[in-house]
Amino acid sequence: MTSATLTRRFLLSRGSVFALAAAAAWSGQAAAADRIGFPNGSAVIDGVANPAEWANSFQFYLEDGATVAAAYMRGMADGNFVYLYFEAEDPIFEPHDAVMLVFNPDNAPASFKKLIVYPCSGVCPGTNLTPQTDWRSGNVVGSNVQWGGPSALPAGFEVKSSALSNGGAGGRFGVEVKIPKASFSSVPTFNRMFANVVAADGPNLSAVQYSWPAGATIGADENDVFFGSLDTAPVPVARLGEATLNAASFPAGLQITGFGNSGADPTRISWSGPNTFYVTAANSPGAVGPVAAANGVTARFLINNIGLNPAWTWTDVPVGNNPTAAQTILARQYMALHANPWTLSNVGTWQTSGKTQVQFFMDNPHQCIRVDLDYTGGSTISRFWNMTFVSVNSPFEVEPQIATGAWRKAYPKARAVMLREVFLNAPRDLKWKSDFAGAKAAGTNRWIVDDMERPTVRLKTSVLAPARLELPGKQYKLDPAALSRGRLTDIAVTPGSVVTLLPDGYATIARAPFALSGGASLLARAARLRPERVVDGLRGNAAVPAGALIGSFDGFRTSFAIGTGTTVLVPKTSRKLQVRFAGGVPYDGGNVMLQAIAADPSGIALNGLDLGRMRAVGRGAILPLANNLPTHIVRGTVDTGTFVWIRDKKFRVAAPAGSYGAVVRSIGGQSGAPLDIRQLLERPEFLRQMQGRLQPLPLPRPRPRPLQPN
């Protein structure tokens, strides 16, 4: 029996009963905490999100954990139309892929609308495609929105789709939607909203649903096929988010532009030195025109074993100022927020491990770091980094934690956690060799963990990159003492390229070593030194900590923080990058290696940003860390144990569980790898030798010296 037959039966037998109950059940108040605002903007609808047109939009990640999200949603509005864009990673672009949008223009119980877009209809490859659509009206019945039959799409709608390339990772598809305000109400508010992006896998009869608000899926068990039909399934009112077209109601463009720990690898926990977690937040950095200030902004830092873990299994980083004190971020302003430093304890136990913090994190040095950004009137914005930096001179190993028990709690009928490998920034003809001990092979680059009765499954993952993989990088040995006295080091760059800068090592003051993390600025404050005032011209003029490594493309008329890792677009006129330390911390020695890894700009490296617009600025642009490096990603999804009918076919419903993986930072033997002095600093024998010398020393205020180039 097809879903169309089931739909007709439902409408004939129950439609009038639902209509009678609607008014009494509707409260008009959003039950969910998820809120979203549509900033001002407009776009030409062609199925591809032109970065210049969509620069002012909000962007919500519908999946996270890796350098590139598997799916995301964007939105904005002007005086006459609402614009939405959806993009999802999908190895096979097929007729069962779908985007479902539910909204209510005037908050009346009988005013719900649902648009389903089938982006691959007829001819699948290509851009600017005209997809098939399914348009329905709905009514609130009890706690659900029930749907009537299909009808013609109102005048003024525009819907286009495209098949997109993903830089060696397989396919993606995009859907652009233009909704006319005049079709619904003279003063629409777009009150309730739900979005569901479905990436179908026909050969495996599985469909991943990326949703906003997160965690909501459409489907039913095997005995209730009707309610599992994508076009007619009821939508719970409690799972709808709140949306507004008034950009001043609450900020829509608040976004996380960077975050991590104090090392170049954000997942690496230092056993001996302080771990300082930070986030850089921006309020509508590309916006034009009035934008509401983001008030009451706080950052909360959480930690978990690297792997696939639900949101409620995370632990707060146990330090002060977490969450951080509330701040106001004005329009087009960047702000850095950080918790107090965390030095691991050698007494007590960490959670239920029976081990001290030092012991636990020595056994589990790589952790997943998450930040939740909250603000007045808006919903929580979260990002997390589940990637490690590796050298591929031999197979690299990752031991992810799969929280099978927690996923079974989230989805009581869950049958398995499915894994799919994705490779970025590497030629598609190069073959990687992977082994997942503890998982079952389920096809090419696919694995499955089906022991859902265990609380946790730890996989022994071994990955060998192709021998012909290339990494265009150079290494530079830096002299901290000379650089802190004003000497400059020149780094050769190619105009218009994307360069990732990864420094590693330590600097010394009075012969005591300090890792290049937050230690320099902490030392400056402890010794009451007068730091040099440096602003980051590529991060909204944010303040740069004293003693941090900084760079410039224009002879330090403007500067930007390299810190412990930065990826930057080189200006089209620059062939030289100069680096030095921000003054105020008088380093007298040390050993620092700076690796500069370059690549041509790509869609993956730019992550949706407009290359032409960035080049026009002429000063460079900060990009997501390591987005130009070869990357191995494992996408995780949970087989929920429920099913959904899409058109004429039944699919198992899968929910995103996040991603994890590794970024290649070096290739070759030890001589080709960057110096990692942090590993030396954390060896017990070295710590014993340095005992008593690792505390900041009171230092005299240095006499200012003019900065002179070489």
VOGU-3710 file (C-alpha; in Angstrom, 3 decimals, decimal comma):
1> mtsatltrrf> 0,000/0,000/0,000  1,426/3,400/-0,942  1,537/6,502/1,202  -0,841/8,243/-1,224  -3,519/5,593/-0,570  -3,081/5,976/3,168  -3,436/9,736/2,858  -6,797/9,473/1,114  -8,124/7,068/3,747  -7,091/9,415/6,538
11> llsrgsvfal> -8,731/12,483/5,037  -12,042/10,762/4,418  -12,380/9,198/7,853  -10,942/11,726/10,299  -10,614/15,178/8,771  -13,812/16,747/10,155  -13,197/15,501/13,693  -9,803/17,223/13,809  -11,278/20,526/12,725  -13,784/20,587/15,601
21> aaaaawsgqa> -11,092/20,182/18,289  -8,638/22,777/17,028  -9,599/25,997/18,800  -9,741/24,584/22,322  -6,273/23,041/22,149  -4,340/26,001/20,759  -2,543/28,256/23,259  -0,695/30,456/20,765  2,490/30,272/22,826  5,661/28,599/21,612
31> aaadrigfpn> 6,579/25,682/23,844  10,120/25,293/22,546  13,043/27,464/23,644  14,384/27,557/20,096  14,028/31,059/18,652  15,215/32,595/15,445  15,042/36,018/13,811  15,280/36,898/10,127  17,728/39,738/9,433  17,304/42,076/6,469
41> gsavidgvan> 18,430/40,754/3,090  17,351/39,398/-0,282  18,642/36,972/-2,921  18,114/35,851/-6,504  16,675/32,325/-6,343  18,759/29,856/-8,365  19,398/26,984/-5,952  22,895/28,178/-4,988  23,510/30,449/-1,995  25,539/33,284/-3,502
51> paewansfqf> 27,754/34,292/-0,552  27,483/38,019/-1,287  23,671/37,867/-1,295  23,424/35,687/1,821  26,090/37,531/3,845  23,447/39,150/6,088  21,496/35,955/6,834  21,480/33,857/9,967  23,207/30,487/9,671  22,282/27,535/11,879
61> yledgatvaa> 24,276/24,309/11,769  21,964/21,290/11,712  24,911/18,945/12,458  28,357/19,660/13,878  31,679/18,334/15,144  33,906/18,493/12,051  35,560/21,310/10,100  32,552/21,342/7,730  28,977/20,674/8,904  26,942/17,994/7,141
71> aymrgmadgn> 23,918/20,308/6,915  22,921/23,895/7,668  20,080/26,402/7,228  20,158/30,126/6,405  17,415/32,761/6,427  16,628/36,460/5,933  13,742/38,694/4,806  12,951/42,005/3,116  9,734/44,041/2,898  7,959/41,585/0,626
81> fvylyfeaed> 9,561/38,154/0,901  11,095/35,594/3,264  14,217/33,788/1,986  15,475/30,411/3,193  18,363/28,235/2,069  19,048/24,616/3,020  22,147/22,571/2,242  22,980/18,970/3,105  25,721/16,485/2,408  24,320/13,603/0,382
91> pifephdavm> 26,414/10,931/-1,371  23,538/10,113/-3,770  21,329/12,944/-5,065  18,018/11,212/-5,753  14,225/11,781/-6,062  13,604/10,897/-2,401  15,745/13,699/-0,999  13,471/16,332/0,519  13,230/19,608/2,415  10,165/20,117/4,608
101> lvfnpdnapa> 9,275/23,573/5,954  6,410/24,161/8,399  5,418/27,693/9,430  2,493/29,742/10,695  2,208/33,311/9,337  -0,291/34,798/11,816  -0,321/32,451/14,842  -3,888/31,226/14,302  -4,498/27,492/14,972  -5,822/26,894/11,452
111> sfkklivypc> -3,083/28,861/9,651  -0,277/26,316/9,525  1,410/25,795/6,167  3,732/23,052/4,990  5,998/23,058/1,957  7,840/19,912/0,890  10,504/20,337/-1,783  11,869/17,354/-3,692  15,076/18,933/-5,061  15,926/16,076/-7,432
121> sgvcpgtnlt> 12,876/15,744/-9,640  13,361/14,435/-13,172  16,861/15,676/-14,029  19,005/15,449/-10,881  22,504/16,709/-11,777  22,976/20,398/-12,432  22,112/23,783/-10,957  19,092/26,100/-11,079  16,747/23,110/-11,155  12,970/23,422/-10,782
131> pqtdwrsgnv> 12,038/20,882/-8,092  8,690/19,243/-7,435  6,769/20,711/-4,487  3,963/19,562/-2,179  1,920/22,365/-0,529  -0,568/21,760/2,303  -2,510/23,607/5,014  -2,777/22,387/8,584  -4,828/22,737/11,748  -3,978/22,194/15,419
141> vgsnvqwggp> -5,629/19,127/16,911  -4,732/18,442/20,513  -0,948/18,570/20,669  -0,285/18,074/16,944  -0,657/19,887/13,642  -2,696/17,734/11,246  -2,533/18,234/7,481  -5,070/18,408/4,676  -4,588/17,350/1,095  -2,164/18,873/-1,405
151> salpagfevk> -3,031/22,077/-3,241  -1,440/24,462/-5,716  1,536/26,520/-4,538  0,398/30,142/-4,037  1,522/32,811/-6,502  4,813/34,511/-5,768  6,685/31,456/-4,451  10,048/30,659/-6,006  11,841/27,378/-5,359  15,092/26,228/-6,973
161> ssalsnggag> 17,596/23,462/-6,217  21,115/22,457/-7,222  23,527/19,562/-7,002  26,724/20,871/-5,405  30,330/19,701/-5,332  32,026/19,052/-2,007  35,754/19,104/-2,729  36,288/15,354/-2,758  33,696/14,537/-0,096  30,937/13,411/-2,436
171> grfgvevkip> 27,809/15,383/-3,179  25,720/18,024/-1,496  22,415/19,531/-2,532  21,074/23,023/-1,984  17,522/24,399/-1,948  16,568/28,092/-2,091  13,023/29,191/-1,207  11,390/32,618/-1,644  8,086/33,035/0,224  5,773/36,009/-0,551
181> kasfssvptf> 4,457/37,702/2,585  1,380/38,987/0,732  0,060/35,444/0,221  -0,773/35,042/3,902  -1,258/38,176/5,971  -0,749/41,895/5,813  1,342/41,768/9,008  2,915/38,298/9,087  5,054/37,261/12,025  6,082/33,771/10,868
191> nrmfanvvaa> 5,464/32,681/14,468  6,021/28,925/14,528  8,580/27,163/12,348  9,997/23,692/11,803  12,500/22,653/9,132  13,514/19,145/8,190  16,192/18,405/5,564  16,114/14,761/4,440  19,165/13,179/2,769  17,907/9,847/1,429
201> dgpnlsavqy> 20,085/6,844/0,647  18,090/4,695/-1,761  20,456/1,677/-1,979  20,528/1,344/1,827  16,912/2,511/2,361  18,031/4,987/5,025  17,155/8,679/5,303  18,988/11,127/7,580  16,797/13,952/8,899  18,574/17,216/9,821
211> swpagatiga> 16,068/19,375/11,676  15,482/22,747/13,331  14,671/22,702/16,192  17,243/19,974/16,647  16,280/16,449/17,597  12,846/16,285/15,920  12,257/13,613/13,292  9,242/12,520/11,264  8,465/8,798/11,320  6,752/5,889/13,071
221> dendvffgsl> 7,367/2,252/13,919  6,712/-0,597/11,515  3,155/-1,095/12,762  2,055/2,481/12,068  3,151/3,219/8,524  0,529/5,918/8,012  1,922/8,343/10,569  5,339/7,776/9,031  4,394/9,425/5,729  6,455/12,592/5,182
231> dtapvpvarl> 3,580/14,477/3,514  0,835/13,705/6,075  2,593/12,895/9,381  1,399/15,073/12,276  3,924/17,575/13,625  3,994/18,030/17,449  3,321/21,654/18,377  5,819/21,395/21,244  8,661/20,757/18,796  8,045/23,888/16,742
241> geatlnaasf> 10,455/26,786/17,174  9,579/30,475/17,411  10,468/32,729/14,483  10,099/36,448/13,846  10,482/38,666/10,802  11,198/41,673/13,026  14,999/41,801/13,011  14,973/44,101/16,056  13,059/41,638/18,267  16,152/39,595/19,069
251> paglqitgfg> 19,492/39,255/17,310  19,510/36,787/14,457  23,065/37,140/13,244  24,981/36,133/16,370  27,519/33,502/15,359  30,559/31,636/16,648  33,593/32,415/14,497  36,236/30,484/16,416  36,821/28,606/19,659  39,102/26,072/21,254
261> nsgadptris> 41,661/25,341/23,952  45,004/27,047/24,428  46,827/24,784/21,955  46,771/24,590/18,170  44,806/21,355/18,578  41,635/22,504/20,388  40,953/18,931/21,597  44,292/18,392/23,344  44,185/18,736/27,137  47,424/19,810/28,800
271> wsgpntfyvt> 48,292/17,672/31,812  50,607/20,211/33,430  49,880/23,705/32,155  46,640/25,685/32,233  43,876/24,927/29,735  42,219/28,175/28,715  39,007/27,739/26,710  37,919/30,650/24,546  35,313/31,560/21,945  35,115/34,444/19,474
281> aanspgavgp> 31,545/35,622/18,876  30,360/38,057/16,219  27,060/39,869/15,820  26,099/39,985/12,131  29,656/40,675/10,900  28,544/41,022/7,261  25,333/42,920/7,900  24,323/46,108/6,114  21,924/48,487/7,838  20,370/48,396/11,341
291> vaaangvtar> 21,057/45,299/13,436  19,933/44,714/17,019  22,603/44,456/19,703  23,083/41,031/21,260  22,509/41,524/24,981  23,359/39,223/27,869  25,771/37,098/25,834  27,368/34,296/27,862  29,613/31,393/26,862  29,485/28,005/28,567
301> flinniglnp> 32,304/25,524/27,925  31,712/21,775/28,098  33,873/18,698/27,594  33,379/15,057/26,612  35,445/12,142/25,352  35,990/12,540/21,624  33,329/10,644/19,681  29,550/10,655/19,261  27,744/11,761/22,415  24,271/13,297/22,963
311> awtwtdvpvg> 23,970/16,821/24,335  23,036/15,844/27,906  26,135/13,660/28,431  28,511/16,637/28,380  30,264/17,978/31,505  30,942/21,601/32,357  34,632/22,509/32,397  35,195/22,813/36,192  36,551/26,362/36,403  35,394/29,800/37,436
321> nnptaaqtil> 33,772/32,209/34,980  32,024/29,304/33,246  29,549/30,424/32,023  31,260/33,713/31,402  29,928/37,039/32,632  27,165/38,534/30,456  28,323/40,894/27,715  26,733/43,067/25,021  27,935/42,589/21,448  27,007/45,409/19,110
331> arqymalhan> 26,264/45,051/15,401  29,300/44,044/13,297  31,384/43,596/16,462  33,554/40,625/17,442  34,172/39,731/21,081  36,395/37,080/22,695  35,001/35,311/25,770  37,015/32,876/27,883  36,723/30,878/31,085  39,309/30,903/33,854
341> pwtlsnvgtw> 42,381/28,696/33,267  41,979/25,048/34,257  45,004/23,201/35,632  44,288/19,516/36,165  44,162/18,254/39,736  46,172/15,286/41,025  43,793/14,669/43,930  40,208/13,485/43,994  38,518/11,752/41,063  37,207/12,867/37,669
351> qtsgktqvqf> 33,512/12,033/37,371  33,049/8,277/37,951  36,381/7,171/36,463  38,071/6,469/39,796  41,084/8,399/38,493  42,424/11,850/39,249  41,993/14,491/36,575  45,671/14,143/35,615  45,420/10,354/35,311  42,158/10,429/33,360
361> fmdnphqcir> 43,293/12,983/30,805  46,708/11,330/30,399  44,734/8,234/29,373  42,289/10,313/27,279  44,318/13,322/26,066  41,973/14,219/23,177  38,588/15,543/24,189  35,649/17,067/22,374  35,237/20,721/23,303  31,833/22,410/23,022
371> vdldytggst> 30,693/25,965/23,609  27,092/27,085/24,159  26,475/30,747/23,405  23,338/32,173/25,043  21,864/35,651/24,753  18,755/37,542/25,840  15,669/36,628/23,816  17,377/34,080/21,575  18,072/30,378/21,496  21,352/28,686/22,343
381> isrfwnmtfv> 23,969/28,591/19,580  26,364/25,661/19,927  29,529/24,555/18,156  31,919/21,756/19,017  35,279/20,606/17,699  35,721/16,834/17,446  38,844/16,790/15,258  42,482/16,081/16,140  45,646/17,202/14,325  47,752/14,279/13,081
391> svnspfevep> 50,920/13,422/11,150  50,431/10,765/8,459  53,913/9,284/8,204  52,208/6,143/9,588  48,623/5,112/10,390  47,072/7,509/12,858  44,763/6,216/15,553  41,676/7,703/17,126  39,669/6,049/19,904  36,203/7,616/19,779
401> qiatgawrka> 33,522/7,037/22,374  30,112/5,996/21,003  27,507/6,666/23,715  25,241/3,810/22,630  23,269/3,742/25,874  22,577/7,461/25,768  21,457/7,270/22,131  19,088/4,421/23,044  17,653/6,710/25,737  17,131/9,455/23,152
411> ypkaravmlr> 15,562/7,040/20,661  14,048/4,070/22,576  13,707/1,985/19,401  17,262/2,767/18,202  18,884/-0,213/16,504  22,399/0,971/15,673  24,834/3,838/15,240  25,952/4,142/11,622  29,310/5,618/10,551  30,272/7,031/7,164
421> evflnaprdl> 33,750/8,251/6,187  34,201/11,543/4,311  37,490/12,868/2,896  38,053/16,600/2,317  40,762/18,547/0,494  42,247/15,424/-1,077  41,940/14,078/-4,653  39,061/11,617/-4,907  41,185/9,004/-6,676  43,471/8,626/-3,646
431> kwksdfagak> 42,364/5,754/-1,427  42,550/5,907/2,360  42,824/2,674/4,377  40,669/2,494/7,492  39,944/-0,069/10,168  37,238/0,278/12,821  37,839/-2,378/15,493  34,555/-2,745/17,368  32,345/-1,896/14,371  31,057/-3,977/11,469
441> aagtnrwivd> 31,758/-3,121/7,842  28,541/-2,047/6,070  29,800/-1,134/2,595  32,427/1,173/1,088  33,541/3,658/3,763  30,572/2,641/5,926  30,488/0,969/9,329  27,865/0,050/11,911  27,828/-0,317/15,717  24,774/-2,376/16,681
451> dmerptvrlk> 25,471/-3,260/20,321  22,983/-0,763/21,745  22,691/-2,553/25,109  26,153/-1,423/26,269  26,421/2,056/27,862  29,483/2,943/25,780  31,432/1,458/22,896  35,048/2,533/22,348  36,278/1,996/18,789  39,910/1,344/17,916
461> tsvlaparle> 40,151/3,352/14,716  43,261/3,216/12,523  43,530/5,329/9,363  46,348/5,405/6,807  46,369/8,299/4,368  47,365/7,679/0,722  51,114/7,634/0,050  50,648/10,186/-2,752  48,883/12,707/-0,527  50,701/16,049/-0,631
471> lpgkqykldp> 50,761/18,880/1,866  52,281/22,134/0,539  53,866/23,522/3,650  57,038/25,131/4,945  58,493/25,317/8,443  60,173/28,279/10,080  62,239/28,257/13,249  61,403/31,272/15,407  63,605/32,884/18,029  61,256/34,074/20,825
481> aalsrgrltd> 63,909/36,304/22,416  64,667/38,125/19,158  61,008/38,404/18,161  59,986/39,817/21,535  62,721/42,480/21,109  61,179/43,625/17,836  62,833/41,467/15,173  60,537/40,239/12,401  60,439/36,885/10,602  59,316/36,844/6,976
491> iavtpgsvvt> 57,021/34,056/5,744  56,675/33,591/1,971  53,009/33,462/0,859  51,157/33,330/-2,453  48,593/36,057/-3,208  45,019/34,806/-2,947  45,940/31,518/-1,280  44,579/30,085/1,958  47,268/29,525/4,606  47,005/27,667/7,905
501> llpdgyatia> 49,624/28,776/10,445  50,407/26,274/13,208  53,061/27,329/15,747  54,330/24,840/18,302  56,911/24,967/21,056  57,689/27,080/24,094  59,236/30,353/25,140  61,218/31,024/28,322  61,420/33,836/30,828  64,250/33,639/33,373
511> rapfalsgga> 64,873/30,108/32,047  61,363/28,909/33,011  59,434/27,481/30,033  55,952/28,647/29,161  53,853/26,980/26,474  52,558/29,309/23,780  49,034/29,188/25,142  47,455/31,603/27,576  50,567/31,473/29,738  52,164/34,556/28,236
521> sllaraarlr> 49,274/36,903/28,932  48,720/35,388/32,384  52,379/35,961/33,196  52,182/39,551/32,017  49,306/40,244/34,370  50,997/38,479/37,289  54,191/40,477/36,849  52,250/43,719/36,247  54,025/44,352/32,983  52,837/47,049/30,644
531> pervvdglrg> 51,724/45,157/27,509  51,800/46,588/24,030  48,334/47,572/22,825  47,601/45,442/19,744  44,243/45,038/18,026  43,280/42,282/15,628  42,350/44,004/12,371  40,885/40,802/10,901  38,719/39,964/13,912  36,775/43,147/14,417
541> naavpagali> 39,624/44,974/16,199  39,564/42,556/19,136  42,367/42,988/21,684  45,396/40,697/21,271  46,912/39,233/24,493  50,396/40,359/25,470  53,082/37,930/24,346  50,911/36,308/21,665  52,311/35,505/18,238  50,944/38,006/15,707
551> gsfdgfrtsf> 51,213/38,486/11,943  50,783/41,236/9,368  50,582/41,578/5,593  51,299/45,342/5,579  54,371/45,856/7,755  52,319/45,919/10,974  50,215/48,903/10,092  47,519/46,335/10,876  47,962/43,034/12,729  46,142/39,808/13,466
561> aigtgttvlv> 46,649/37,162/16,139  48,180/33,870/15,054  48,039/32,598/18,614  48,241/28,815/18,597  46,645/28,324/15,169  44,996/30,427/12,455  43,759/29,957/8,885  43,775/33,104/6,756  43,054/34,185/3,176  46,145/35,995/1,845
571> pktsrklqvr> 45,392/39,391/0,214  45,685/39,381/-3,567  48,676/41,786/-3,477  50,690/40,108/-0,699  53,707/37,865/-1,144  55,072/38,222/2,380  53,654/37,642/5,845  55,670/38,984/8,784  55,414/37,595/12,315  56,547/38,688/15,761
581> faggvpydgg> 55,368/38,570/19,375  53,072/41,215/20,802  55,277/43,162/23,207  55,000/43,231/26,971  56,449/39,791/27,788  60,273/39,755/27,655  61,035/36,243/26,410  64,731/35,401/26,753  64,800/32,060/24,928  62,825/29,078/23,746
591> nvmlqaiaad> 62,199/26,969/20,676  59,228/27,586/18,381  58,474/26,053/14,990  55,899/27,717/12,757  54,357/25,630/10,004  52,690/27,457/7,094  50,448/25,186/4,987  49,064/26,751/1,812  46,349/25,767/-0,662  44,201/27,357/-3,335
601> psgialngld> 40,851/28,667/-2,078  38,017/26,157/-2,380  34,377/25,937/-1,412  35,346/23,855/1,602  38,071/26,254/2,772  35,859/29,324/2,316  32,887/27,629/4,019  30,283/29,699/2,179  32,131/33,026/2,313  32,327/35,242/-0,760
611> lgrmravgrg> 35,841/35,092/-2,239  35,373/38,219/-4,353  34,100/40,247/-1,425  36,968/39,129/0,818  39,565/39,878/-1,831  38,141/43,361/-2,296  38,895/44,185/1,341  42,600/43,780/0,604  43,679/42,944/4,168  43,026/39,212/4,192
621> ailplannlp> 40,307/37,332/6,060  40,221/34,823/8,896  38,719/31,457/7,900  37,713/28,443/10,033  40,809/26,766/11,465  42,368/24,072/9,226  39,617/24,213/6,580  42,232/23,968/3,818  44,012/20,867/5,156  43,397/17,223/4,142
631> thivrgtvdt> 40,734/15,937/6,485  39,278/12,564/7,467  35,745/12,851/8,869  33,456/10,201/10,293  29,785/11,213/10,136  27,629/9,500/12,741  23,897/8,848/12,551  21,533/6,892/14,785  19,173/4,350/13,231  16,147/5,443/15,279
641> gtfvwirdkk> 14,183/2,230/14,703  11,385/4,194/13,045  10,396/4,496/9,392  9,207/7,179/7,004  7,455/6,936/3,651  8,858/9,361/1,070  6,824/9,278/-2,083  6,552/5,581/-2,913  9,371/4,149/-0,808  9,873/3,266/2,849
651> frvaapagsy> 13,100/4,423/4,548  14,644/3,857/7,966  14,803/7,189/9,801  18,306/8,244/10,860  19,130/11,170/13,142  22,492/12,989/13,094  24,813/12,065/15,958  27,657/14,456/15,065  31,043/14,003/13,430  34,614/13,337/14,493
661> gavvrsiggq> 37,921/12,805/12,723  41,394/14,163/12,079  43,120/17,007/10,223  46,477/16,289/8,556  49,049/18,826/9,717  52,217/17,136/8,468  53,369/14,352/6,148  56,574/12,317/6,366  58,877/11,168/9,139  59,693/12,886/12,385
671> sgapldirql> 62,023/15,317/10,651  59,089/16,610/8,649  56,769/16,992/11,622  56,494/20,216/13,602  58,272/20,311/16,933  55,871/19,456/19,756  57,549/20,724/22,910  54,276/20,374/24,821  54,817/16,607/24,854  58,258/17,168/26,389
681> lerpeflrqm> 56,821/19,585/28,948  54,331/16,947/30,046  56,775/14,088/30,571  56,983/13,290/34,298  60,814/13,222/34,321  60,945/16,698/32,750  58,412/18,023/35,226  60,496/16,714/38,117  63,589/18,462/36,734  61,667/21,727/36,352
691> qgrlqplplp> 59,894/21,531/39,716  59,830/24,899/41,375  60,675/26,730/38,158  57,281/26,637/36,443  55,708/29,432/38,462  55,656/32,997/37,074  58,487/35,084/38,488  58,174/38,737/39,527  59,906/40,676/36,789  60,897/44,331/36,476
701> rprprplqpn> 58,979/46,420/33,980  60,958/46,394/30,723  62,056/49,634/29,156  60,160/50,210/25,896  62,205/49,653/22,754  61,293/50,736/19,241  60,317/47,884/16,927  62,790/47,474/14,084  62,570/45,043/11,169  65,513/42,832/10,249
//
